Amino acid sequence: MTPKFDRARLPEAPDFQFEIHLWGQGCRRIAGIDEAGRGALAGPVAAAALIFPDNAGLAKELQGVRDSKQMTPQDRSRWAARLRELCAAWGVGFASAEEIDELGIAPATRLAAQRAVACLSIQPDHLLVDYLRLPEIPTPQTALVKGDQRSLSIAAASILAKTTRDALLCELEALHPGYGLAQHKGYGTLAHRLALERMGPSPIHRRSFRPCKGDQPQMLRDTDGHG
């Protein structure tokens, strides 16, 4: 049995401790990977991959980067633009609602991560992944519990995944009005569940998720637009 992670070991802010260790072993192109939208009822799941230069001093310029769930929308947007300037390469991949329904949410999340890595202009020699394991990608990798609170590369990827997906859901609001997608980004808020009861699911809703099947909606753990 895998031991539970001791939250007391979490740093005050994510840092480069894992990256520095891997840089010292000769891994120069380390990609942090994280996802967004896994718990939503509508829209795709997104994953981002981001590679920072192998420069520990960059941590000073990244003060303020956190797990995206711990940041305000304004801070996420500001940092997303800055991260694209500071990183050596980045990419975002999606898996659609149809793929989520066909494959299941965990395989679809891995598919989004594969697509994010494939979008990188520099191919990584190691992956730091928030909790997930990606057996479909042959690159050596480390799965970290609470990785977005421990690794700056993963935290930065979480910001890019979240902001890119949020922007897409705002665009989808115009194509599928009435659900409030721009407000809740597809998550199972009360307003969203009431709209589902009133209108039924749209083409971008995940039919394999119980509230989208026409059954009695259930409150999900992620209901505030995160994750």
mmCIF file of the C-alpha atoms, coordinates in Angstrom:
data_MODEL
# 
_entry.id   MODEL 
# 
loop_
_atom_site.group_PDB 
_atom_site.id 
_atom_site.type_symbol 
_atom_site.label_atom_id 
_atom_site.label_alt_id 
_atom_site.label_comp_id 
_atom_site.label_asym_id 
_atom_site.label_entity_id 
_atom_site.label_seq_id 
_atom_site.pdbx_PDB_ins_code 
_atom_site.Cartn_x 
_atom_site.Cartn_y 
_atom_site.Cartn_z 
_atom_site.occupancy 
_atom_site.B_iso_or_equiv 
_atom_site.pdbx_formal_charge 
_atom_site.auth_seq_id 
_atom_site.auth_comp_id 
_atom_site.auth_asym_id 
_atom_site.auth_atom_id 
_atom_site.pdbx_PDB_model_num 
ATOM 1   C CA . MET A 1 1   ? 0.000   0.000  0.000   1.00 0.00 ? 1   MET A CA 1 
ATOM 2   C CA . THR A 1 2   ? 1.316   3.454  -0.924  1.00 0.00 ? 2   THR A CA 1 
ATOM 3   C CA . PRO A 1 3   ? 1.830   5.533  2.238   1.00 0.00 ? 3   PRO A CA 1 
ATOM 4   C CA . LYS A 1 4   ? -0.173  8.713  2.513   1.00 0.00 ? 4   LYS A CA 1 
ATOM 5   C CA . PHE A 1 5   ? 1.693   11.910 1.788   1.00 0.00 ? 5   PHE A CA 1 
ATOM 6   C CA . ASP A 1 6   ? 2.469   13.920 4.898   1.00 0.00 ? 6   ASP A CA 1 
ATOM 7   C CA . ARG A 1 7   ? 1.086   17.419 4.258   1.00 0.00 ? 7   ARG A CA 1 
ATOM 8   C CA . ALA A 1 8   ? 3.513   18.759 6.840   1.00 0.00 ? 8   ALA A CA 1 
ATOM 9   C CA . ARG A 1 9   ? 6.232   18.172 4.235   1.00 0.00 ? 9   ARG A CA 1 
ATOM 10  C CA . LEU A 1 10  ? 4.676   20.643 1.805   1.00 0.00 ? 10  LEU A CA 1 
ATOM 11  C CA . PRO A 1 11  ? 6.876   23.700 1.234   1.00 0.00 ? 11  PRO A CA 1 
ATOM 12  C CA . GLU A 1 12  ? 5.452   27.168 1.754   1.00 0.00 ? 12  GLU A CA 1 
ATOM 13  C CA . ALA A 1 13  ? 5.574   27.581 -2.017  1.00 0.00 ? 13  ALA A CA 1 
ATOM 14  C CA . PRO A 1 14  ? 6.568   25.330 -4.921  1.00 0.00 ? 14  PRO A CA 1 
ATOM 15  C CA . ASP A 1 15  ? 10.276  25.372 -5.689  1.00 0.00 ? 15  ASP A CA 1 
ATOM 16  C CA . PHE A 1 16  ? 12.912  23.775 -7.913  1.00 0.00 ? 16  PHE A CA 1 
ATOM 17  C CA . GLN A 1 17  ? 14.040  21.027 -5.509  1.00 0.00 ? 17  GLN A CA 1 
ATOM 18  C CA . PHE A 1 18  ? 13.066  18.193 -7.865  1.00 0.00 ? 18  PHE A CA 1 
ATOM 19  C CA . GLU A 1 19  ? 14.271  20.023 -10.954 1.00 0.00 ? 19  GLU A CA 1 
ATOM 20  C CA . ILE A 1 20  ? 17.661  20.810 -9.375  1.00 0.00 ? 20  ILE A CA 1 
ATOM 21  C CA . HIS A 1 21  ? 18.117  17.146 -8.477  1.00 0.00 ? 21  HIS A CA 1 
ATOM 22  C CA . LEU A 1 22  ? 17.325  16.063 -12.036 1.00 0.00 ? 22  LEU A CA 1 
ATOM 23  C CA . TRP A 1 23  ? 19.452  18.804 -13.590 1.00 0.00 ? 23  TRP A CA 1 
ATOM 24  C CA . GLY A 1 24  ? 22.326  17.487 -11.504 1.00 0.00 ? 24  GLY A CA 1 
ATOM 25  C CA . GLN A 1 25  ? 21.768  14.050 -13.021 1.00 0.00 ? 25  GLN A CA 1 
ATOM 26  C CA . GLY A 1 26  ? 22.050  15.445 -16.536 1.00 0.00 ? 26  GLY A CA 1 
ATOM 27  C CA . CYS A 1 27  ? 18.346  15.903 -17.315 1.00 0.00 ? 27  CYS A CA 1 
ATOM 28  C CA . ARG A 1 28  ? 18.293  19.373 -18.854 1.00 0.00 ? 28  ARG A CA 1 
ATOM 29  C CA . ARG A 1 29  ? 14.823  19.418 -20.405 1.00 0.00 ? 29  ARG A CA 1 
ATOM 30  C CA . ILE A 1 30  ? 12.355  18.730 -17.594 1.00 0.00 ? 30  ILE A CA 1 
ATOM 31  C CA . ALA A 1 31  ? 8.675   19.161 -18.385 1.00 0.00 ? 31  ALA A CA 1 
ATOM 32  C CA . GLY A 1 32  ? 6.178   19.830 -15.636 1.00 0.00 ? 32  GLY A CA 1 
ATOM 33  C CA . ILE A 1 33  ? 2.702   18.497 -16.458 1.00 0.00 ? 33  ILE A CA 1 
ATOM 34  C CA . ASP A 1 34  ? -0.659  19.206 -14.858 1.00 0.00 ? 34  ASP A CA 1 
ATOM 35  C CA . GLU A 1 35  ? -4.328  19.075 -15.850 1.00 0.00 ? 35  GLU A CA 1 
ATOM 36  C CA . ALA A 1 36  ? -7.468  21.157 -15.508 1.00 0.00 ? 36  ALA A CA 1 
ATOM 37  C CA . GLY A 1 37  ? -11.130 20.298 -15.914 1.00 0.00 ? 37  GLY A CA 1 
ATOM 38  C CA . ARG A 1 38  ? -11.044 16.714 -14.741 1.00 0.00 ? 38  ARG A CA 1 
ATOM 39  C CA . GLY A 1 39  ? -14.064 17.176 -12.462 1.00 0.00 ? 39  GLY A CA 1 
ATOM 40  C CA . ALA A 1 40  ? -16.146 19.360 -14.788 1.00 0.00 ? 40  ALA A CA 1 
ATOM 41  C CA . LEU A 1 41  ? -19.473 18.286 -16.299 1.00 0.00 ? 41  LEU A CA 1 
ATOM 42  C CA . ALA A 1 42  ? -18.916 20.022 -19.638 1.00 0.00 ? 42  ALA A CA 1 
ATOM 43  C CA . GLY A 1 43  ? -16.070 20.770 -22.000 1.00 0.00 ? 43  GLY A CA 1 
ATOM 44  C CA . PRO A 1 44  ? -12.753 19.025 -22.497 1.00 0.00 ? 44  PRO A CA 1 
ATOM 45  C CA . VAL A 1 45  ? -10.127 18.111 -19.971 1.00 0.00 ? 45  VAL A CA 1 
ATOM 46  C CA . ALA A 1 46  ? -6.919  20.066 -20.552 1.00 0.00 ? 46  ALA A CA 1 
ATOM 47  C CA . ALA A 1 47  ? -3.292  19.329 -19.763 1.00 0.00 ? 47  ALA A CA 1 
ATOM 48  C CA . ALA A 1 48  ? -0.270  21.577 -20.055 1.00 0.00 ? 48  ALA A CA 1 
ATOM 49  C CA . ALA A 1 49  ? 3.421   20.763 -20.317 1.00 0.00 ? 49  ALA A CA 1 
ATOM 50  C CA . LEU A 1 50  ? 6.077   23.368 -19.620 1.00 0.00 ? 50  LEU A CA 1 
ATOM 51  C CA . ILE A 1 51  ? 9.884   23.290 -19.694 1.00 0.00 ? 51  ILE A CA 1 
ATOM 52  C CA . PHE A 1 52  ? 11.922  25.902 -17.842 1.00 0.00 ? 52  PHE A CA 1 
ATOM 53  C CA . PRO A 1 53  ? 15.586  26.584 -18.658 1.00 0.00 ? 53  PRO A CA 1 
ATOM 54  C CA . ASP A 1 54  ? 17.926  24.684 -16.330 1.00 0.00 ? 54  ASP A CA 1 
ATOM 55  C CA . ASN A 1 55  ? 18.567  27.735 -14.205 1.00 0.00 ? 55  ASN A CA 1 
ATOM 56  C CA . ALA A 1 56  ? 17.847  27.539 -10.482 1.00 0.00 ? 56  ALA A CA 1 
ATOM 57  C CA . GLY A 1 57  ? 18.114  31.329 -10.232 1.00 0.00 ? 57  GLY A CA 1 
ATOM 58  C CA . LEU A 1 58  ? 14.890  31.601 -12.220 1.00 0.00 ? 58  LEU A CA 1 
ATOM 59  C CA . ALA A 1 59  ? 13.027  30.750 -9.007  1.00 0.00 ? 59  ALA A CA 1 
ATOM 60  C CA . LYS A 1 60  ? 13.403  34.381 -7.913  1.00 0.00 ? 60  LYS A CA 1 
ATOM 61  C CA . GLU A 1 61  ? 11.435  35.539 -10.964 1.00 0.00 ? 61  GLU A CA 1 
ATOM 62  C CA . LEU A 1 62  ? 8.766   32.941 -10.275 1.00 0.00 ? 62  LEU A CA 1 
ATOM 63  C CA . GLN A 1 63  ? 7.878   34.088 -6.768  1.00 0.00 ? 63  GLN A CA 1 
ATOM 64  C CA . GLY A 1 64  ? 4.099   34.161 -6.664  1.00 0.00 ? 64  GLY A CA 1 
ATOM 65  C CA . VAL A 1 65  ? 3.599   31.084 -8.840  1.00 0.00 ? 65  VAL A CA 1 
ATOM 66  C CA . ARG A 1 66  ? 1.347   28.628 -7.029  1.00 0.00 ? 66  ARG A CA 1 
ATOM 67  C CA . ASP A 1 67  ? -0.996  25.766 -7.725  1.00 0.00 ? 67  ASP A CA 1 
ATOM 68  C CA . SER A 1 68  ? -3.609  27.434 -9.953  1.00 0.00 ? 68  SER A CA 1 
ATOM 69  C CA . LYS A 1 69  ? -6.379  26.564 -7.475  1.00 0.00 ? 69  LYS A CA 1 
ATOM 70  C CA . GLN A 1 70  ? -4.680  28.805 -4.914  1.00 0.00 ? 70  GLN A CA 1 
ATOM 71  C CA . MET A 1 71  ? -4.613  31.851 -7.215  1.00 0.00 ? 71  MET A CA 1 
ATOM 72  C CA . THR A 1 72  ? -7.176  34.422 -8.275  1.00 0.00 ? 72  THR A CA 1 
ATOM 73  C CA . PRO A 1 73  ? -8.279  34.528 -11.930 1.00 0.00 ? 73  PRO A CA 1 
ATOM 74  C CA . GLN A 1 74  ? -6.447  37.839 -12.326 1.00 0.00 ? 74  GLN A CA 1 
ATOM 75  C CA . ASP A 1 75  ? -3.198  36.424 -10.955 1.00 0.00 ? 75  ASP A CA 1 
ATOM 76  C CA . ARG A 1 76  ? -3.521  33.319 -13.126 1.00 0.00 ? 76  ARG A CA 1 
ATOM 77  C CA . SER A 1 77  ? -3.970  35.416 -16.273 1.00 0.00 ? 77  SER A CA 1 
ATOM 78  C CA . ARG A 1 78  ? -1.043  37.666 -15.418 1.00 0.00 ? 78  ARG A CA 1 
ATOM 79  C CA . TRP A 1 79  ? 1.235   34.763 -14.668 1.00 0.00 ? 79  TRP A CA 1 
ATOM 80  C CA . ALA A 1 80  ? 0.171   32.762 -17.723 1.00 0.00 ? 80  ALA A CA 1 
ATOM 81  C CA . ALA A 1 81  ? 1.517   35.502 -19.990 1.00 0.00 ? 81  ALA A CA 1 
ATOM 82  C CA . ARG A 1 82  ? 4.731   35.793 -17.978 1.00 0.00 ? 82  ARG A CA 1 
ATOM 83  C CA . LEU A 1 83  ? 5.319   32.041 -17.907 1.00 0.00 ? 83  LEU A CA 1 
ATOM 84  C CA . ARG A 1 84  ? 5.162   31.844 -21.685 1.00 0.00 ? 84  ARG A CA 1 
ATOM 85  C CA . GLU A 1 85  ? 7.960   34.414 -21.778 1.00 0.00 ? 85  GLU A CA 1 
ATOM 86  C CA . LEU A 1 86  ? 10.150  32.726 -19.170 1.00 0.00 ? 86  LEU A CA 1 
ATOM 87  C CA . CYS A 1 87  ? 9.859   29.094 -20.211 1.00 0.00 ? 87  CYS A CA 1 
ATOM 88  C CA . ALA A 1 88  ? 11.877  27.321 -22.895 1.00 0.00 ? 88  ALA A CA 1 
ATOM 89  C CA . ALA A 1 89  ? 8.813   25.538 -24.300 1.00 0.00 ? 89  ALA A CA 1 
ATOM 90  C CA . TRP A 1 90  ? 5.162   24.962 -23.470 1.00 0.00 ? 90  TRP A CA 1 
ATOM 91  C CA . GLY A 1 91  ? 2.179   23.132 -24.912 1.00 0.00 ? 91  GLY A CA 1 
ATOM 92  C CA . VAL A 1 92  ? -1.460  22.482 -24.065 1.00 0.00 ? 92  VAL A CA 1 
ATOM 93  C CA . GLY A 1 93  ? -3.490  19.446 -25.099 1.00 0.00 ? 93  GLY A CA 1 
ATOM 94  C CA . PHE A 1 94  ? -7.175  18.623 -24.801 1.00 0.00 ? 94  PHE A CA 1 
ATOM 95  C CA . ALA A 1 95  ? -9.358  15.529 -24.724 1.00 0.00 ? 95  ALA A CA 1 
ATOM 96  C CA . SER A 1 96  ? -12.946 16.219 -25.736 1.00 0.00 ? 96  SER A CA 1 
ATOM 97  C CA . ALA A 1 97  ? -16.145 15.363 -23.902 1.00 0.00 ? 97  ALA A CA 1 
ATOM 98  C CA . GLU A 1 98  ? -16.727 12.621 -26.479 1.00 0.00 ? 98  GLU A CA 1 
ATOM 99  C CA . GLU A 1 99  ? -13.302 11.130 -25.768 1.00 0.00 ? 99  GLU A CA 1 
ATOM 100 C CA . ILE A 1 100 ? -13.960 11.345 -22.025 1.00 0.00 ? 100 ILE A CA 1 
ATOM 101 C CA . ASP A 1 101 ? -17.227 9.450  -22.497 1.00 0.00 ? 101 ASP A CA 1 
ATOM 102 C CA . GLU A 1 102 ? -15.567 6.836  -24.695 1.00 0.00 ? 102 GLU A CA 1 
ATOM 103 C CA . LEU A 1 103 ? -12.343 6.302  -22.760 1.00 0.00 ? 103 LEU A CA 1 
ATOM 104 C CA . GLY A 1 104 ? -13.144 7.368  -19.192 1.00 0.00 ? 104 GLY A CA 1 
ATOM 105 C CA . ILE A 1 105 ? -11.806 10.448 -17.460 1.00 0.00 ? 105 ILE A CA 1 
ATOM 106 C CA . ALA A 1 106 ? -8.436  9.020  -16.354 1.00 0.00 ? 106 ALA A CA 1 
ATOM 107 C CA . PRO A 1 107 ? -7.403  7.709  -19.808 1.00 0.00 ? 107 PRO A CA 1 
ATOM 108 C CA . ALA A 1 108 ? -8.715  10.908 -21.413 1.00 0.00 ? 108 ALA A CA 1 
ATOM 109 C CA . THR A 1 109 ? -6.609  12.978 -19.013 1.00 0.00 ? 109 THR A CA 1 
ATOM 110 C CA . ARG A 1 110 ? -3.540  10.965 -19.984 1.00 0.00 ? 110 ARG A CA 1 
ATOM 111 C CA . LEU A 1 111 ? -4.425  11.510 -23.648 1.00 0.00 ? 111 LEU A CA 1 
ATOM 112 C CA . ALA A 1 112 ? -4.561  15.280 -23.088 1.00 0.00 ? 112 ALA A CA 1 
ATOM 113 C CA . ALA A 1 113 ? -1.144  15.085 -21.411 1.00 0.00 ? 113 ALA A CA 1 
ATOM 114 C CA . GLN A 1 114 ? 0.274   13.132 -24.365 1.00 0.00 ? 114 GLN A CA 1 
ATOM 115 C CA . ARG A 1 115 ? -0.996  15.816 -26.712 1.00 0.00 ? 115 ARG A CA 1 
ATOM 116 C CA . ALA A 1 116 ? 0.518   18.563 -24.548 1.00 0.00 ? 116 ALA A CA 1 
ATOM 117 C CA . VAL A 1 117 ? 3.933   16.879 -24.638 1.00 0.00 ? 117 VAL A CA 1 
ATOM 118 C CA . ALA A 1 118 ? 3.627   16.382 -28.410 1.00 0.00 ? 118 ALA A CA 1 
ATOM 119 C CA . CYS A 1 119 ? 3.051   20.151 -28.765 1.00 0.00 ? 119 CYS A CA 1 
ATOM 120 C CA . LEU A 1 120 ? 6.370   21.011 -27.119 1.00 0.00 ? 120 LEU A CA 1 
ATOM 121 C CA . SER A 1 121 ? 8.949   22.521 -29.460 1.00 0.00 ? 121 SER A CA 1 
ATOM 122 C CA . ILE A 1 122 ? 11.659  20.892 -27.322 1.00 0.00 ? 122 ILE A CA 1 
ATOM 123 C CA . GLN A 1 123 ? 11.188  17.255 -26.413 1.00 0.00 ? 123 GLN A CA 1 
ATOM 124 C CA . PRO A 1 124 ? 11.783  16.611 -22.695 1.00 0.00 ? 124 PRO A CA 1 
ATOM 125 C CA . ASP A 1 125 ? 14.167  14.085 -21.209 1.00 0.00 ? 125 ASP A CA 1 
ATOM 126 C CA . HIS A 1 126 ? 12.174  13.810 -17.956 1.00 0.00 ? 126 HIS A CA 1 
ATOM 127 C CA . LEU A 1 127 ? 8.600   14.522 -16.878 1.00 0.00 ? 127 LEU A CA 1 
ATOM 128 C CA . LEU A 1 128 ? 7.406   15.786 -13.513 1.00 0.00 ? 128 LEU A CA 1 
ATOM 129 C CA . VAL A 1 129 ? 3.713   14.968 -13.297 1.00 0.00 ? 129 VAL A CA 1 
ATOM 130 C CA . ASP A 1 130 ? 1.136   15.932 -10.701 1.00 0.00 ? 130 ASP A CA 1 
ATOM 131 C CA . TYR A 1 131 ? 0.129   12.524 -9.333  1.00 0.00 ? 131 TYR A CA 1 
ATOM 132 C CA . LEU A 1 132 ? -0.627  10.938 -12.723 1.00 0.00 ? 132 LEU A CA 1 
ATOM 133 C CA . ARG A 1 133 ? 1.501   8.275  -14.332 1.00 0.00 ? 133 ARG A CA 1 
ATOM 134 C CA . LEU A 1 134 ? 1.736   8.349  -18.113 1.00 0.00 ? 134 LEU A CA 1 
ATOM 135 C CA . PRO A 1 135 ? 2.685   4.840  -19.304 1.00 0.00 ? 135 PRO A CA 1 
ATOM 136 C CA . GLU A 1 136 ? 1.886   5.796  -22.894 1.00 0.00 ? 136 GLU A CA 1 
ATOM 137 C CA . ILE A 1 137 ? 4.829   8.225  -22.916 1.00 0.00 ? 137 ILE A CA 1 
ATOM 138 C CA . PRO A 1 138 ? 8.238   6.468  -22.919 1.00 0.00 ? 138 PRO A CA 1 
ATOM 139 C CA . THR A 1 139 ? 10.061  9.464  -21.397 1.00 0.00 ? 139 THR A CA 1 
ATOM 140 C CA . PRO A 1 140 ? 11.333  8.865  -17.830 1.00 0.00 ? 140 PRO A CA 1 
ATOM 141 C CA . GLN A 1 141 ? 8.961   10.479 -15.366 1.00 0.00 ? 141 GLN A CA 1 
ATOM 142 C CA . THR A 1 142 ? 8.258   11.153 -11.719 1.00 0.00 ? 142 THR A CA 1 
ATOM 143 C CA . ALA A 1 143 ? 4.702   11.311 -10.373 1.00 0.00 ? 143 ALA A CA 1 
ATOM 144 C CA . LEU A 1 144 ? 4.454   13.614 -7.359  1.00 0.00 ? 144 LEU A CA 1 
ATOM 145 C CA . VAL A 1 145 ? 1.615   13.693 -4.869  1.00 0.00 ? 145 VAL A CA 1 
ATOM 146 C CA . LYS A 1 146 ? 0.599   17.369 -4.487  1.00 0.00 ? 146 LYS A CA 1 
ATOM 147 C CA . GLY A 1 147 ? 3.075   18.088 -7.257  1.00 0.00 ? 147 GLY A CA 1 
ATOM 148 C CA . ASP A 1 148 ? 1.509   21.445 -8.083  1.00 0.00 ? 148 ASP A CA 1 
ATOM 149 C CA . GLN A 1 149 ? 2.362   22.584 -4.549  1.00 0.00 ? 149 GLN A CA 1 
ATOM 150 C CA . ARG A 1 150 ? 5.899   21.198 -4.602  1.00 0.00 ? 150 ARG A CA 1 
ATOM 151 C CA . SER A 1 151 ? 7.348   21.748 -8.080  1.00 0.00 ? 151 SER A CA 1 
ATOM 152 C CA . LEU A 1 152 ? 7.499   25.114 -9.862  1.00 0.00 ? 152 LEU A CA 1 
ATOM 153 C CA . SER A 1 153 ? 7.372   23.360 -13.226 1.00 0.00 ? 153 SER A CA 1 
ATOM 154 C CA . ILE A 1 154 ? 4.147   21.561 -12.325 1.00 0.00 ? 154 ILE A CA 1 
ATOM 155 C CA . ALA A 1 155 ? 2.617   24.658 -10.707 1.00 0.00 ? 155 ALA A CA 1 
ATOM 156 C CA . ALA A 1 156 ? 3.375   26.665 -13.842 1.00 0.00 ? 156 ALA A CA 1 
ATOM 157 C CA . ALA A 1 157 ? 1.799   23.948 -15.994 1.00 0.00 ? 157 ALA A CA 1 
ATOM 158 C CA . SER A 1 158 ? -1.303  24.048 -13.794 1.00 0.00 ? 158 SER A CA 1 
ATOM 159 C CA . ILE A 1 159 ? -1.664  27.772 -14.511 1.00 0.00 ? 159 ILE A CA 1 
ATOM 160 C CA . LEU A 1 160 ? -1.378  27.309 -18.282 1.00 0.00 ? 160 LEU A CA 1 
ATOM 161 C CA . ALA A 1 161 ? -3.815  24.377 -18.279 1.00 0.00 ? 161 ALA A CA 1 
ATOM 162 C CA . LYS A 1 162 ? -6.369  26.277 -16.194 1.00 0.00 ? 162 LYS A CA 1 
ATOM 163 C CA . THR A 1 163 ? -6.205  29.594 -18.061 1.00 0.00 ? 163 THR A CA 1 
ATOM 164 C CA . THR A 1 164 ? -6.270  27.971 -21.503 1.00 0.00 ? 164 THR A CA 1 
ATOM 165 C CA . ARG A 1 165 ? -9.248  25.801 -20.626 1.00 0.00 ? 165 ARG A CA 1 
ATOM 166 C CA . ASP A 1 166 ? -11.097 28.701 -18.978 1.00 0.00 ? 166 ASP A CA 1 
ATOM 167 C CA . ALA A 1 167 ? -10.646 30.806 -22.131 1.00 0.00 ? 167 ALA A CA 1 
ATOM 168 C CA . LEU A 1 168 ? -12.034 27.966 -24.242 1.00 0.00 ? 168 LEU A CA 1 
ATOM 169 C CA . LEU A 1 169 ? -15.102 27.586 -22.019 1.00 0.00 ? 169 LEU A CA 1 
ATOM 170 C CA . CYS A 1 170 ? -15.770 31.310 -22.387 1.00 0.00 ? 170 CYS A CA 1 
ATOM 171 C CA . GLU A 1 171 ? -15.752 30.822 -26.164 1.00 0.00 ? 171 GLU A CA 1 
ATOM 172 C CA . LEU A 1 172 ? -18.055 27.798 -25.878 1.00 0.00 ? 172 LEU A CA 1 
ATOM 173 C CA . GLU A 1 173 ? -20.564 29.934 -23.952 1.00 0.00 ? 173 GLU A CA 1 
ATOM 174 C CA . ALA A 1 174 ? -21.448 31.674 -27.242 1.00 0.00 ? 174 ALA A CA 1 
ATOM 175 C CA . LEU A 1 175 ? -22.054 28.328 -28.972 1.00 0.00 ? 175 LEU A CA 1 
ATOM 176 C CA . HIS A 1 176 ? -24.009 26.783 -26.093 1.00 0.00 ? 176 HIS A CA 1 
ATOM 177 C CA . PRO A 1 177 ? -25.787 29.634 -24.271 1.00 0.00 ? 177 PRO A CA 1 
ATOM 178 C CA . GLY A 1 178 ? -27.955 29.221 -21.208 1.00 0.00 ? 178 GLY A CA 1 
ATOM 179 C CA . TYR A 1 179 ? -25.652 27.028 -19.108 1.00 0.00 ? 179 TYR A CA 1 
ATOM 180 C CA . GLY A 1 180 ? -23.419 29.784 -17.750 1.00 0.00 ? 180 GLY A CA 1 
ATOM 181 C CA . LEU A 1 181 ? -20.222 28.185 -19.048 1.00 0.00 ? 181 LEU A CA 1 
ATOM 182 C CA . ALA A 1 182 ? -18.283 31.447 -18.906 1.00 0.00 ? 182 ALA A CA 1 
ATOM 183 C CA . GLN A 1 183 ? -19.035 31.707 -15.178 1.00 0.00 ? 183 GLN A CA 1 
ATOM 184 C CA . HIS A 1 184 ? -18.512 28.180 -13.879 1.00 0.00 ? 184 HIS A CA 1 
ATOM 185 C CA . LYS A 1 185 ? -16.288 26.811 -16.677 1.00 0.00 ? 185 LYS A CA 1 
ATOM 186 C CA . GLY A 1 186 ? -18.336 23.623 -16.899 1.00 0.00 ? 186 GLY A CA 1 
ATOM 187 C CA . TYR A 1 187 ? -18.135 22.594 -13.248 1.00 0.00 ? 187 TYR A CA 1 
ATOM 188 C CA . GLY A 1 188 ? -21.099 21.254 -11.297 1.00 0.00 ? 188 GLY A CA 1 
ATOM 189 C CA . THR A 1 189 ? -22.285 24.427 -9.603  1.00 0.00 ? 189 THR A CA 1 
ATOM 190 C CA . LEU A 1 190 ? -25.899 24.735 -8.510  1.00 0.00 ? 190 LEU A CA 1 
ATOM 191 C CA . ALA A 1 191 ? -26.658 27.100 -11.415 1.00 0.00 ? 191 ALA A CA 1 
ATOM 192 C CA . HIS A 1 192 ? -25.148 24.645 -13.884 1.00 0.00 ? 192 HIS A CA 1 
ATOM 193 C CA . ARG A 1 193 ? -27.061 21.669 -12.506 1.00 0.00 ? 193 ARG A CA 1 
ATOM 194 C CA . LEU A 1 194 ? -30.312 23.627 -12.578 1.00 0.00 ? 194 LEU A CA 1 
ATOM 195 C CA . ALA A 1 195 ? -29.638 24.549 -16.217 1.00 0.00 ? 195 ALA A CA 1 
ATOM 196 C CA . LEU A 1 196 ? -29.078 20.873 -16.984 1.00 0.00 ? 196 LEU A CA 1 
ATOM 197 C CA . GLU A 1 197 ? -32.416 20.019 -15.404 1.00 0.00 ? 197 GLU A CA 1 
ATOM 198 C CA . ARG A 1 198 ? -34.092 22.740 -17.427 1.00 0.00 ? 198 ARG A CA 1 
ATOM 199 C CA . MET A 1 199 ? -32.378 22.324 -20.811 1.00 0.00 ? 199 MET A CA 1 
ATOM 200 C CA . GLY A 1 200 ? -30.788 18.900 -20.809 1.00 0.00 ? 200 GLY A CA 1 
ATOM 201 C CA . PRO A 1 201 ? -27.170 18.291 -21.848 1.00 0.00 ? 201 PRO A CA 1 
ATOM 202 C CA . SER A 1 202 ? -25.516 20.020 -24.804 1.00 0.00 ? 202 SER A CA 1 
ATOM 203 C CA . PRO A 1 203 ? -23.112 18.357 -27.258 1.00 0.00 ? 203 PRO A CA 1 
ATOM 204 C CA . ILE A 1 204 ? -20.160 19.348 -25.070 1.00 0.00 ? 204 ILE A CA 1 
ATOM 205 C CA . HIS A 1 205 ? -21.543 17.806 -21.881 1.00 0.00 ? 205 HIS A CA 1 
ATOM 206 C CA . ARG A 1 206 ? -20.016 14.585 -20.595 1.00 0.00 ? 206 ARG A CA 1 
ATOM 207 C CA . ARG A 1 207 ? -22.852 12.100 -20.942 1.00 0.00 ? 207 ARG A CA 1 
ATOM 208 C CA . SER A 1 208 ? -20.991 9.524  -18.849 1.00 0.00 ? 208 SER A CA 1 
ATOM 209 C CA . PHE A 1 209 ? -21.119 11.863 -15.835 1.00 0.00 ? 209 PHE A CA 1 
ATOM 210 C CA . ARG A 1 210 ? -24.300 11.171 -13.885 1.00 0.00 ? 210 ARG A CA 1 
ATOM 211 C CA . PRO A 1 211 ? -25.716 14.720 -13.737 1.00 0.00 ? 211 PRO A CA 1 
ATOM 212 C CA . CYS A 1 212 ? -25.611 14.809 -17.564 1.00 0.00 ? 212 CYS A CA 1 
ATOM 213 C CA . LYS A 1 213 ? -27.662 11.636 -17.970 1.00 0.00 ? 213 LYS A CA 1 
ATOM 214 C CA . GLY A 1 214 ? -30.919 13.113 -16.752 1.00 0.00 ? 214 GLY A CA 1 
ATOM 215 C CA . ASP A 1 215 ? -30.618 11.362 -13.385 1.00 0.00 ? 215 ASP A CA 1 
ATOM 216 C CA . GLN A 1 216 ? -30.914 13.245 -10.116 1.00 0.00 ? 216 GLN A CA 1 
ATOM 217 C CA . PRO A 1 217 ? -27.835 15.513 -10.107 1.00 0.00 ? 217 PRO A CA 1 
ATOM 218 C CA . GLN A 1 218 ? -25.208 14.921 -7.490  1.00 0.00 ? 218 GLN A CA 1 
ATOM 219 C CA . MET A 1 219 ? -22.822 17.439 -5.978  1.00 0.00 ? 219 MET A CA 1 
ATOM 220 C CA . LEU A 1 220 ? -19.251 16.831 -7.148  1.00 0.00 ? 220 LEU A CA 1 
ATOM 221 C CA . ARG A 1 221 ? -16.210 17.460 -5.029  1.00 0.00 ? 221 ARG A CA 1 
ATOM 222 C CA . ASP A 1 222 ? -14.998 20.053 -7.546  1.00 0.00 ? 222 ASP A CA 1 
ATOM 223 C CA . THR A 1 223 ? -17.844 22.560 -7.804  1.00 0.00 ? 223 THR A CA 1 
ATOM 224 C CA . ASP A 1 224 ? -16.033 25.882 -7.710  1.00 0.00 ? 224 ASP A CA 1 
ATOM 225 C CA . GLY A 1 225 ? -14.347 25.934 -11.095 1.00 0.00 ? 225 GLY A CA 1 
ATOM 226 C CA . HIS A 1 226 ? -11.029 24.357 -10.149 1.00 0.00 ? 226 HIS A CA 1 
ATOM 227 C CA . GLY A 1 227 ? -9.229  21.138 -10.894 1.00 0.00 ? 227 GLY A CA 1 
# 
